[in-house]
């Protein structure tokens, strides 16, 4: 790849950069532990705990943070409502479709009220119709909650439809940064032009 996932992992604190630094709102975060960064992350593989119910998965980060049981229950109910799975809290991941599992992964990331949401190819394992529906849902939820989101994708249509700003990467380097309009209409390199078609 070109380093998209590695970049996300560095932002999340799962990997250290070999050079440079990571800042959030002007605060240096390069060596801050992942659990102290207030970042929610959704992986391509969903990464749900198979032995926990949907509600347990969504509330996991809150439990680890030492939140009160009543607060966890209330927040989980709020998240289940947000993702349209209000009646499925007692089910287990294996009882859900791929699209439902990805919604649960998104709700788990959002439950902690993160300052930043990282999405790593969250729709790539889903079929085209589900992918389009979930893409619209993610955009709607992200706008509704107002959370800064970094969304990694190799799909230019996803990038152009979901983003306010796009970073096109190739071989670990940023080729161009701009709005979807700028990227599409004024590609600065041959690679960017081929990316947007």
Beta strands, then each sheet from edge to edge (+ up, - down):
strand 1: 23-24
strand 2: 27-28
strand 3: 39-42
strand 4: 116-120
strand 5: 148-152
strand 6: 166-170
strand 7: 173-178
sheet 1: 1+ 2-
sheet 2: 3+ 4+ 5+
sheet 3: 6+ 7-
end
